[in-house]
Amino acid sequence: MLETYRQQVIERSTEGVSPKLLSPEWTADLVGLIKNSLAGEDSFLLGLIANRVPPGVDEATYCEKFE
């Protein structure tokens, strides 16, 4: 998930566009990565959850792994 996300960030930056917000699937993967606490990735992962998960009632906020 991280490799795919980082690749789309690069692709979109060359187009002058912001990275996409996380989909429900990427959010679920991200929560799994946070639970497994990848060494050296903690602040990056927390930044993604804080800044790239759509706020409010978006499907990504209802990720089963949050529970």
KEGULO-641126 format. One record per residue (C-alpha): residue in three letters; x, y, z; residue number from 1. Coordinates in pm, whole numbers, plus 32768, in hexadecimal, padded with zeros to 4 digits. Example, Ala and Ser with C-alpha at 12.3 -4.5 7.8 and 13.67 -1.06 7.14 Angstrom:
ALA	84CE	7E3E	830C	1
SER	8557	7F96	82CA	2
This chain:
MET	8000	8000	8000	1
LEU	8114	80F5	805B	2
GLU	81D1	80BA	7F18	3
THR	8096	80EA	7E48	4
TYR	8037	8222	7F0B	5
ARG	8191	82BA	7EE6	6
GLN	818D	8271	7D70	7
GLN	8041	8324	7D3E	8
VAL	80C8	844C	7E07	9
ILE	81EC	8466	7D14	10
GLU	810D	8440	7BE2	11
ARG	8014	8544	7C5C	12
SER	8124	863A	7CC2	13
THR	81AE	8636	7B5F	14
GLU	804F	8699	7AEF	15
GLY	8042	87AA	7BF7	16
VAL	7F28	8701	7CB5	17
SER	7F0B	86A6	7E27	18
PRO	7F1B	8537	7E8D	19
LYS	7DD2	847E	7E95	20
LEU	7D21	844F	7FDF	21
LEU	7D30	82EB	8060	22
SER	7C27	81F6	7FEE	23
PRO	7B7D	810E	80E8	24
GLU	7C65	7FF6	8078	25
TRP	7DA0	80C7	80A2	26
THR	7D22	8142	81F2	27
ALA	7CF1	7FDA	8268	28
ASP	7E50	7F84	81F3	29
LEU	7EDA	80B9	829F	30
VAL	7E35	8060	83EA	31
GLY	7ECF	7F05	83CF	32
LEU	8026	7FA0	8395	33
ILE	7FFA	8086	84C1	34
LYS	7F9A	7F60	859B	35
ASN	80D2	7EA7	852A	36
SER	81A1	7FE4	8563	37
LEU	8298	7FE2	8444	38
ALA	83E7	805E	84C4	39
GLY	843A	81B7	8443	40
GLU	82E5	81EA	83A4	41
ASP	821C	824C	84DA	42
SER	820B	83C4	849E	43
PHE	81C7	8394	8329	44
LEU	80AD	829C	836F	45
LEU	8010	837B	8477	46
GLY	8029	84A1	8387	47
LEU	7F6B	83DA	8282	48
ILE	7E58	837E	8375	49
ALA	7E3C	84E6	83ED	50
ASN	7E52	8594	829C	51
ARG	7DEF	84A7	8184	52
VAL	7CB9	83F5	820F	53
PRO	7B8B	84BF	81A2	54
PRO	7ADF	8565	82CB	55
GLY	7976	8536	832A	56
VAL	7899	8421	82AB	57
ASP	796F	839F	818C	58
GLU	797F	8224	8169	59
ALA	7AF1	8227	81C5	60
THR	7A9B	82A0	8324	61
TYR	79D0	8165	8362	62
CYS	7AF7	807D	833D	63
GLU	7AB8	7F39	83FD	64
LYS	7C1F	7F33	8476	65
PHE	7BE3	8075	853D	66
GLU	7B04	7FAE	8629	67
